[in-house]
Amino acid sequence: MVRQLRMLGTTSDDGKCPTLYEDLDTGDVLVQGPEASAEDIAQMTNPLSGETLVVIPRELLTRFAPKE
């Protein structure tokens, strides 16, 4: 199933990333951003296949993340 996304906002000057999106059907929030370093990823607890860490600037969340 293809998600229908709505862009919530970005703190990028050129509009590429980091960016927050909302799934219009489920309300899930997705983030576009740079992958964390290998050292950071190595600290994950029990990652599932396909999971990784993405760096999200605090400003992006405080400005655009849903409050509910």
PyMOL Python script that loads the backbone (N, CA, C, O; Angstrom):
from pymol import cmd

cmd.read_pdbstr("""\
ATOM      1  N   MET A   1       0.827  -1.176   0.000  1.00  0.00           N
ATOM      2  CA  MET A   1       0.000   0.000   0.000  1.00  0.00           C
ATOM      3  C   MET A   1       0.878   1.249   0.000  1.00  0.00           C
ATOM      4  O   MET A   1       1.804   1.367   0.803  1.00  0.00           O
ATOM      5  N   VAL A   2       0.588   2.157  -0.885  1.00  0.00           N
ATOM      6  CA  VAL A   2       1.344   3.399  -0.984  1.00  0.00           C
ATOM      7  C   VAL A   2       0.759   4.419  -0.021  1.00  0.00           C
ATOM      8  O   VAL A   2      -0.447   4.662  -0.021  1.00  0.00           O
ATOM      9  N   ARG A   3       1.602   5.003   0.784  1.00  0.00           N
ATOM     10  CA  ARG A   3       1.142   6.031   1.722  1.00  0.00           C
ATOM     11  C   ARG A   3       0.839   7.323   0.970  1.00  0.00           C
ATOM     12  O   ARG A   3       1.515   7.660  -0.001  1.00  0.00           O
ATOM     13  N   GLN A   4      -0.166   8.029   1.422  1.00  0.00           N
ATOM     14  CA  GLN A   4      -0.465   9.367   0.922  1.00  0.00           C
ATOM     15  C   GLN A   4       0.102  10.342   1.944  1.00  0.00           C
ATOM     16  O   GLN A   4      -0.404  10.452   3.061  1.00  0.00           O
ATOM     17  N   LEU A   5       1.171  11.058   1.546  1.00  0.00           N
ATOM     18  CA  LEU A   5       1.877  11.920   2.478  1.00  0.00           C
ATOM     19  C   LEU A   5       1.568  13.390   2.254  1.00  0.00           C
ATOM     20  O   LEU A   5       1.334  13.841   1.133  1.00  0.00           O
ATOM     21  N   ARG A   6       1.575  14.117   3.361  1.00  0.00           N
ATOM     22  CA  ARG A   6       1.453  15.575   3.327  1.00  0.00           C
ATOM     23  C   ARG A   6       2.680  16.136   4.017  1.00  0.00           C
ATOM     24  O   ARG A   6       2.994  15.740   5.139  1.00  0.00           O
ATOM     25  N   MET A   7       3.385  17.060   3.359  1.00  0.00           N
ATOM     26  CA  MET A   7       4.556  17.667   3.961  1.00  0.00           C
ATOM     27  C   MET A   7       4.103  18.596   5.085  1.00  0.00           C
ATOM     28  O   MET A   7       3.252  19.462   4.884  1.00  0.00           O
ATOM     29  N   LEU A   8       4.685  18.403   6.274  1.00  0.00           N
ATOM     30  CA  LEU A   8       4.353  19.242   7.422  1.00  0.00           C
ATOM     31  C   LEU A   8       5.255  20.468   7.487  1.00  0.00           C
ATOM     32  O   LEU A   8       4.817  21.551   7.876  1.00  0.00           O
ATOM     33  N   GLY A   9       6.529  20.290   7.102  1.00  0.00           N
ATOM     34  CA  GLY A   9       7.453  21.414   7.129  1.00  0.00           C
ATOM     35  C   GLY A   9       8.889  20.970   7.040  1.00  0.00           C
ATOM     36  O   GLY A   9       9.211  19.791   7.180  1.00  0.00           O
ATOM     37  N   THR A  10       9.757  21.957   6.802  1.00  0.00           N
ATOM     38  CA  THR A  10      11.183  21.706   6.680  1.00  0.00           C
ATOM     39  C   THR A  10      11.957  22.868   7.272  1.00  0.00           C
ATOM     40  O   THR A  10      11.473  24.000   7.287  1.00  0.00           O
ATOM     41  N   THR A  11      13.147  22.594   7.754  1.00  0.00           N
ATOM     42  CA  THR A  11      14.052  23.643   8.204  1.00  0.00           C
ATOM     43  C   THR A  11      15.205  23.799   7.229  1.00  0.00           C
ATOM     44  O   THR A  11      16.186  24.483   7.523  1.00  0.00           O
ATOM     45  N   SER A  12      15.089  23.170   6.077  1.00  0.00           N
ATOM     46  CA  SER A  12      16.118  23.224   5.050  1.00  0.00           C
ATOM     47  C   SER A  12      15.940  24.480   4.201  1.00  0.00           C
ATOM     48  O   SER A  12      14.821  24.828   3.825  1.00  0.00           O
ATOM     49  N   ASP A  13      17.027  25.143   3.909  1.00  0.00           N
ATOM     50  CA  ASP A  13      16.975  26.333   3.060  1.00  0.00           C
ATOM     51  C   ASP A  13      16.618  26.003   1.619  1.00  0.00           C
ATOM     52  O   ASP A  13      15.996  26.812   0.931  1.00  0.00           O
ATOM     53  N   ASP A  14      17.013  24.805   1.153  1.00  0.00           N
ATOM     54  CA  ASP A  14      16.745  24.447  -0.241  1.00  0.00           C
ATOM     55  C   ASP A  14      15.562  23.491  -0.385  1.00  0.00           C
ATOM     56  O   ASP A  14      15.291  23.014  -1.487  1.00  0.00           O
ATOM     57  N   GLY A  15      14.852  23.200   0.714  1.00  0.00           N
ATOM     58  CA  GLY A  15      13.628  22.413   0.652  1.00  0.00           C
ATOM     59  C   GLY A  15      13.819  20.928   0.443  1.00  0.00           C
ATOM     60  O   GLY A  15      12.864  20.246   0.071  1.00  0.00           O
ATOM     61  N   LYS A  16      14.994  20.400   0.662  1.00  0.00           N
ATOM     62  CA  LYS A  16      15.229  18.967   0.436  1.00  0.00           C
ATOM     63  C   LYS A  16      15.084  18.164   1.716  1.00  0.00           C
ATOM     64  O   LYS A  16      14.222  17.287   1.779  1.00  0.00           O
ATOM     65  N   CYS A  17      15.876  18.420   2.722  1.00  0.00           N
ATOM     66  CA  CYS A  17      15.762  17.725   3.988  1.00  0.00           C
ATOM     67  C   CYS A  17      16.512  18.517   5.043  1.00  0.00           C
ATOM     68  O   CYS A  17      17.384  19.302   4.670  1.00  0.00           O
ATOM     69  N   PRO A  18      16.248  18.374   6.286  1.00  0.00           N
ATOM     70  CA  PRO A  18      15.272  17.467   6.867  1.00  0.00           C
ATOM     71  C   PRO A  18      13.847  17.975   6.700  1.00  0.00           C
ATOM     72  O   PRO A  18      13.598  19.181   6.690  1.00  0.00           O
ATOM     73  N   THR A  19      12.926  17.044   6.568  1.00  0.00           N
ATOM     74  CA  THR A  19      11.525  17.381   6.342  1.00  0.00           C
ATOM     75  C   THR A  19      10.642  16.393   7.088  1.00  0.00           C
ATOM     76  O   THR A  19      10.956  15.205   7.160  1.00  0.00           O
ATOM     77  N   LEU A  20       9.535  16.882   7.644  1.00  0.00           N
ATOM     78  CA  LEU A  20       8.540  16.022   8.287  1.00  0.00           C
ATOM     79  C   LEU A  20       7.340  15.866   7.374  1.00  0.00           C
ATOM     80  O   LEU A  20       6.929  16.810   6.699  1.00  0.00           O
ATOM     81  N   TYR A  21       6.772  14.641   7.360  1.00  0.00           N
ATOM     82  CA  TYR A  21       5.586  14.319   6.577  1.00  0.00           C
ATOM     83  C   TYR A  21       4.579  13.633   7.483  1.00  0.00           C
ATOM     84  O   TYR A  21       4.952  13.037   8.493  1.00  0.00           O
ATOM     85  N   GLU A  22       3.316  13.714   7.128  1.00  0.00           N
ATOM     86  CA  GLU A  22       2.257  13.006   7.840  1.00  0.00           C
ATOM     87  C   GLU A  22       1.552  12.061   6.881  1.00  0.00           C
ATOM     88  O   GLU A  22       1.227  12.439   5.756  1.00  0.00           O
ATOM     89  N   ASP A  23       1.314  10.821   7.329  1.00  0.00           N
ATOM     90  CA  ASP A  23       0.529   9.860   6.573  1.00  0.00           C
ATOM     91  C   ASP A  23      -0.931  10.269   6.733  1.00  0.00           C
ATOM     92  O   ASP A  23      -1.449  10.280   7.850  1.00  0.00           O
ATOM     93  N   LEU A  24      -1.596  10.601   5.642  1.00  0.00           N
ATOM     94  CA  LEU A  24      -2.961  11.113   5.707  1.00  0.00           C
ATOM     95  C   LEU A  24      -3.974  10.072   6.180  1.00  0.00           C
ATOM     96  O   LEU A  24      -5.047  10.440   6.658  1.00  0.00           O
ATOM     97  N   ASP A  25      -3.660   8.790   6.059  1.00  0.00           N
ATOM     98  CA  ASP A  25      -4.589   7.743   6.498  1.00  0.00           C
ATOM     99  C   ASP A  25      -4.410   7.368   7.963  1.00  0.00           C
ATOM    100  O   ASP A  25      -5.393   7.166   8.676  1.00  0.00           O
ATOM    101  N   THR A  26      -3.163   7.275   8.416  1.00  0.00           N
ATOM    102  CA  THR A  26      -2.901   6.776   9.765  1.00  0.00           C
ATOM    103  C   THR A  26      -2.498   7.855  10.764  1.00  0.00           C
ATOM    104  O   THR A  26      -2.590   7.650  11.975  1.00  0.00           O
ATOM    105  N   GLY A  27      -2.049   9.009  10.257  1.00  0.00           N
ATOM    106  CA  GLY A  27      -1.538  10.052  11.140  1.00  0.00           C
ATOM    107  C   GLY A  27      -0.094   9.836  11.545  1.00  0.00           C
ATOM    108  O   GLY A  27       0.469  10.655  12.271  1.00  0.00           O
ATOM    109  N   ASP A  28       0.528   8.731  11.083  1.00  0.00           N
ATOM    110  CA  ASP A  28       1.940   8.494  11.372  1.00  0.00           C
ATOM    111  C   ASP A  28       2.773   9.642  10.836  1.00  0.00           C
ATOM    112  O   ASP A  28       2.421  10.254   9.827  1.00  0.00           O
ATOM    113  N   VAL A  29       3.891   9.939  11.516  1.00  0.00           N
ATOM    114  CA  VAL A  29       4.804  10.987  11.086  1.00  0.00           C
ATOM    115  C   VAL A  29       6.065  10.324  10.557  1.00  0.00           C
ATOM    116  O   VAL A  29       6.633   9.439  11.197  1.00  0.00           O
ATOM    117  N   LEU A  30       6.498  10.766   9.372  1.00  0.00           N
ATOM    118  CA  LEU A  30       7.707  10.246   8.742  1.00  0.00           C
ATOM    119  C   LEU A  30       8.708  11.392   8.623  1.00  0.00           C
ATOM    120  O   LEU A  30       8.322  12.556   8.522  1.00  0.00           O
ATOM    121  N   VAL A  31       9.986  11.053   8.636  1.00  0.00           N
ATOM    122  CA  VAL A  31      11.018  12.077   8.559  1.00  0.00           C
ATOM    123  C   VAL A  31      11.977  11.768   7.425  1.00  0.00           C
ATOM    124  O   VAL A  31      12.370  10.619   7.222  1.00  0.00           O
ATOM    125  N   GLN A  32      12.343  12.789   6.699  1.00  0.00           N
ATOM    126  CA  GLN A  32      13.385  12.698   5.670  1.00  0.00           C
ATOM    127  C   GLN A  32      14.594  13.417   6.234  1.00  0.00           C
ATOM    128  O   GLN A  32      14.505  14.582   6.620  1.00  0.00           O
ATOM    129  N   GLY A  33      15.724  12.728   6.282  1.00  0.00           N
ATOM    130  CA  GLY A  33      16.920  13.353   6.822  1.00  0.00           C
ATOM    131  C   GLY A  33      18.128  12.467   6.644  1.00  0.00           C
ATOM    132  O   GLY A  33      18.023  11.343   6.153  1.00  0.00           O
ATOM    133  N   PRO A  34      19.280  12.978   7.046  1.00  0.00           N
ATOM    134  CA  PRO A  34      20.510  12.205   6.887  1.00  0.00           C
ATOM    135  C   PRO A  34      20.564  11.040   7.872  1.00  0.00           C
ATOM    136  O   PRO A  34      20.149  11.161   9.024  1.00  0.00           O
ATOM    137  N   GLU A  35      21.079   9.921   7.399  1.00  0.00           N
ATOM    138  CA  GLU A  35      21.256   8.757   8.265  1.00  0.00           C
ATOM    139  C   GLU A  35      22.322   9.067   9.309  1.00  0.00           C
ATOM    140  O   GLU A  35      23.310   9.741   9.017  1.00  0.00           O
ATOM    141  N   ALA A  36      22.117   8.574  10.516  1.00  0.00           N
ATOM    142  CA  ALA A  36      23.089   8.752  11.595  1.00  0.00           C
ATOM    143  C   ALA A  36      24.384   8.020  11.253  1.00  0.00           C
ATOM    144  O   ALA A  36      24.421   7.187  10.347  1.00  0.00           O
ATOM    145  N   SER A  37      25.428   8.340  11.981  1.00  0.00           N
ATOM    146  CA  SER A  37      26.730   7.705  11.751  1.00  0.00           C
ATOM    147  C   SER A  37      26.683   6.222  12.121  1.00  0.00           C
ATOM    148  O   SER A  37      25.802   5.782  12.860  1.00  0.00           O
ATOM    149  N   ALA A  38      27.627   5.475  11.603  1.00  0.00           N
ATOM    150  CA  ALA A  38      27.728   4.042  11.915  1.00  0.00           C
ATOM    151  C   ALA A  38      27.904   3.829  13.416  1.00  0.00           C
ATOM    152  O   ALA A  38      27.388   2.861  13.973  1.00  0.00           O
ATOM    153  N   GLU A  39      28.631   4.734  14.069  1.00  0.00           N
ATOM    154  CA  GLU A  39      28.845   4.627  15.516  1.00  0.00           C
ATOM    155  C   GLU A  39      27.531   4.806  16.274  1.00  0.00           C
ATOM    156  O   GLU A  39      27.275   4.104  17.252  1.00  0.00           O
ATOM    157  N   ASP A  40      26.696   5.747  15.821  1.00  0.00           N
ATOM    158  CA  ASP A  40      25.392   5.943  16.458  1.00  0.00           C
ATOM    159  C   ASP A  40      24.495   4.729  16.229  1.00  0.00           C
ATOM    160  O   ASP A  40      23.843   4.248  17.156  1.00  0.00           O
ATOM    161  N   ILE A  41      24.465   4.241  14.998  1.00  0.00           N
ATOM    162  CA  ILE A  41      23.621   3.093  14.644  1.00  0.00           C
ATOM    163  C   ILE A  41      24.022   1.856  15.449  1.00  0.00           C
ATOM    164  O   ILE A  41      23.165   1.055  15.823  1.00  0.00           O
ATOM    165  N   ALA A  42      25.315   1.698  15.715  1.00  0.00           N
ATOM    166  CA  ALA A  42      25.802   0.554  16.489  1.00  0.00           C
ATOM    167  C   ALA A  42      25.269   0.559  17.921  1.00  0.00           C
ATOM    168  O   ALA A  42      25.290  -0.479  18.581  1.00  0.00           O
ATOM    169  N   GLN A  43      24.795   1.696  18.413  1.00  0.00           N
ATOM    170  CA  GLN A  43      24.276   1.803  19.774  1.00  0.00           C
ATOM    171  C   GLN A  43      22.782   1.485  19.874  1.00  0.00           C
ATOM    172  O   GLN A  43      22.216   1.500  20.968  1.00  0.00           O
ATOM    173  N   MET A  44      22.143   1.199  18.738  1.00  0.00           N
ATOM    174  CA  MET A  44      20.711   0.884  18.763  1.00  0.00           C
ATOM    175  C   MET A  44      20.463  -0.403  19.536  1.00  0.00           C
ATOM    176  O   MET A  44      21.262  -1.338  19.486  1.00  0.00           O
ATOM    177  N   THR A  45      19.354  -0.436  20.244  1.00  0.00           N
ATOM    178  CA  THR A  45      18.966  -1.619  21.000  1.00  0.00           C
ATOM    179  C   THR A  45      17.986  -2.446  20.177  1.00  0.00           C
ATOM    180  O   THR A  45      16.896  -1.978  19.848  1.00  0.00           O
ATOM    181  N   ASN A  46      18.367  -3.660  19.850  1.00  0.00           N
ATOM    182  CA  ASN A  46      17.514  -4.611  19.133  1.00  0.00           C
ATOM    183  C   ASN A  46      16.878  -4.063  17.850  1.00  0.00           C
ATOM    184  O   ASN A  46      15.662  -4.157  17.686  1.00  0.00           O
ATOM    185  N   PRO A  47      17.675  -3.494  16.937  1.00  0.00           N
ATOM    186  CA  PRO A  47      17.080  -3.000  15.691  1.00  0.00           C
ATOM    187  C   PRO A  47      16.550  -4.155  14.840  1.00  0.00           C
ATOM    188  O   PRO A  47      17.169  -5.215  14.743  1.00  0.00           O
ATOM    189  N   LEU A  48      15.403  -3.924  14.234  1.00  0.00           N
ATOM    190  CA  LEU A  48      14.841  -4.908  13.309  1.00  0.00           C
ATOM    191  C   LEU A  48      15.419  -4.686  11.922  1.00  0.00           C
ATOM    192  O   LEU A  48      15.973  -3.624  11.638  1.00  0.00           O
ATOM    193  N   SER A  49      15.294  -5.671  11.073  1.00  0.00           N
ATOM    194  CA  SER A  49      15.768  -5.554   9.704  1.00  0.00           C
ATOM    195  C   SER A  49      15.109  -4.347   9.045  1.00  0.00           C
ATOM    196  O   SER A  49      13.890  -4.189   9.104  1.00  0.00           O
ATOM    197  N   GLY A  50      15.905  -3.510   8.427  1.00  0.00           N
ATOM    198  CA  GLY A  50      15.388  -2.330   7.742  1.00  0.00           C
ATOM    199  C   GLY A  50      15.311  -1.083   8.612  1.00  0.00           C
ATOM    200  O   GLY A  50      15.003  -0.005   8.104  1.00  0.00           O
ATOM    201  N   GLU A  51      15.584  -1.201   9.913  1.00  0.00           N
ATOM    202  CA  GLU A  51      15.550  -0.036  10.785  1.00  0.00           C
ATOM    203  C   GLU A  51      16.907   0.663  10.813  1.00  0.00           C
ATOM    204  O   GLU A  51      17.955   0.028  10.694  1.00  0.00           O
ATOM    205  N   THR A  52      16.865   1.963  10.971  1.00  0.00           N
ATOM    206  CA  THR A  52      18.081   2.744  11.118  1.00  0.00           C
ATOM    207  C   THR A  52      17.758   3.985  11.932  1.00  0.00           C
ATOM    208  O   THR A  52      16.609   4.190  12.324  1.00  0.00           O
ATOM    209  N   LEU A  53      18.744   4.800  12.185  1.00  0.00           N
ATOM    210  CA  LEU A  53      18.553   6.078  12.861  1.00  0.00           C
ATOM    211  C   LEU A  53      18.663   7.194  11.833  1.00  0.00           C
ATOM    212  O   LEU A  53      19.475   7.126  10.910  1.00  0.00           O
ATOM    213  N   VAL A  54      17.844   8.213  12.002  1.00  0.00           N
ATOM    214  CA  VAL A  54      17.897   9.400  11.162  1.00  0.00           C
ATOM    215  C   VAL A  54      18.076  10.597  12.079  1.00  0.00           C
ATOM    216  O   VAL A  54      17.418  10.690  13.115  1.00  0.00           O
ATOM    217  N   VAL A  55      18.950  11.504  11.711  1.00  0.00           N
ATOM    218  CA  VAL A  55      19.188  12.705  12.505  1.00  0.00           C
ATOM    219  C   VAL A  55      18.048  13.696  12.255  1.00  0.00           C
ATOM    220  O   VAL A  55      17.783  14.071  11.113  1.00  0.00           O
ATOM    221  N   ILE A  56      17.383  14.114  13.324  1.00  0.00           N
ATOM    222  CA  ILE A  56      16.273  15.068  13.231  1.00  0.00           C
ATOM    223  C   ILE A  56      16.637  16.294  14.060  1.00  0.00           C
ATOM    224  O   ILE A  56      16.739  16.200  15.283  1.00  0.00           O
ATOM    225  N   PRO A  57      16.833  17.428  13.422  1.00  0.00           N
ATOM    226  CA  PRO A  57      17.132  18.633  14.202  1.00  0.00           C
ATOM    227  C   PRO A  57      15.970  18.988  15.139  1.00  0.00           C
ATOM    228  O   PRO A  57      14.808  18.927  14.736  1.00  0.00           O
ATOM    229  N   ARG A  58      16.274  19.353  16.363  1.00  0.00           N
ATOM    230  CA  ARG A  58      15.257  19.698  17.353  1.00  0.00           C
ATOM    231  C   ARG A  58      14.315  20.775  16.816  1.00  0.00           C
ATOM    232  O   ARG A  58      13.108  20.714  17.049  1.00  0.00           O
ATOM    233  N   GLU A  59      14.857  21.756  16.102  1.00  0.00           N
ATOM    234  CA  GLU A  59      14.040  22.839  15.557  1.00  0.00           C
ATOM    235  C   GLU A  59      12.942  22.312  14.632  1.00  0.00           C
ATOM    236  O   GLU A  59      11.829  22.839  14.629  1.00  0.00           O
ATOM    237  N   LEU A  60      13.248  21.277  13.849  1.00  0.00           N
ATOM    238  CA  LEU A  60      12.251  20.706  12.944  1.00  0.00           C
ATOM    239  C   LEU A  60      11.067  20.148  13.738  1.00  0.00           C
ATOM    240  O   LEU A  60       9.913  20.361  13.367  1.00  0.00           O
ATOM    241  N   LEU A  61      11.352  19.443  14.816  1.00  0.00           N
ATOM    242  CA  LEU A  61      10.278  18.863  15.628  1.00  0.00           C
ATOM    243  C   LEU A  61       9.488  19.934  16.374  1.00  0.00           C
ATOM    244  O   LEU A  61       8.261  19.864  16.434  1.00  0.00           O
ATOM    245  N   THR A  62      10.170  20.915  16.938  1.00  0.00           N
ATOM    246  CA  THR A  62       9.446  21.917  17.706  1.00  0.00           C
ATOM    247  C   THR A  62       8.594  22.815  16.827  1.00  0.00           C
ATOM    248  O   THR A  62       7.580  23.345  17.282  1.00  0.00           O
ATOM    249  N   ARG A  63       8.989  22.992  15.580  1.00  0.00           N
ATOM    250  CA  ARG A  63       8.223  23.860  14.679  1.00  0.00           C
ATOM    251  C   ARG A  63       7.097  23.148  13.951  1.00  0.00           C
ATOM    252  O   ARG A  63       6.041  23.738  13.723  1.00  0.00           O
ATOM    253  N   PHE A  64       7.306  21.875  13.579  1.00  0.00           N
ATOM    254  CA  PHE A  64       6.374  21.228  12.645  1.00  0.00           C
ATOM    255  C   PHE A  64       5.735  19.930  13.119  1.00  0.00           C
ATOM    256  O   PHE A  64       4.757  19.494  12.512  1.00  0.00           O
ATOM    257  N   ALA A  65       6.234  19.292  14.166  1.00  0.00           N
ATOM    258  CA  ALA A  65       5.638  18.032  14.614  1.00  0.00           C
ATOM    259  C   ALA A  65       4.240  18.275  15.160  1.00  0.00           C
ATOM    260  O   ALA A  65       4.006  19.271  15.845  1.00  0.00           O
ATOM    261  N   PRO A  66       3.298  17.362  14.859  1.00  0.00           N
ATOM    262  CA  PRO A  66       1.944  17.514  15.393  1.00  0.00           C
ATOM    263  C   PRO A  66       1.972  17.565  16.918  1.00  0.00           C
ATOM    264  O   PRO A  66       2.751  16.851  17.549  1.00  0.00           O
ATOM    265  N   LYS A  67       1.137  18.392  17.501  1.00  0.00           N
ATOM    266  CA  LYS A  67       1.105  18.561  18.953  1.00  0.00           C
ATOM    267  C   LYS A  67       0.174  17.570  19.634  1.00  0.00           C
ATOM    268  O   LYS A  67       0.172  17.468  20.860  1.00  0.00           O
ATOM    269  N   GLU A  68      -0.618  16.840  18.857  1.00  0.00           N
ATOM    270  CA  GLU A  68      -1.565  15.878  19.429  1.00  0.00           C
ATOM    271  C   GLU A  68      -1.165  14.470  19.119  1.00  0.00           C
ATOM    272  O   GLU A  68      -1.849  13.531  19.524  1.00  0.00           O
TER     273      GLU A  68
END
""", "prot")
cmd.dss("prot")
cmd.show_as("cartoon", "prot")
cmd.util.cbc("prot")
cmd.orient("prot")
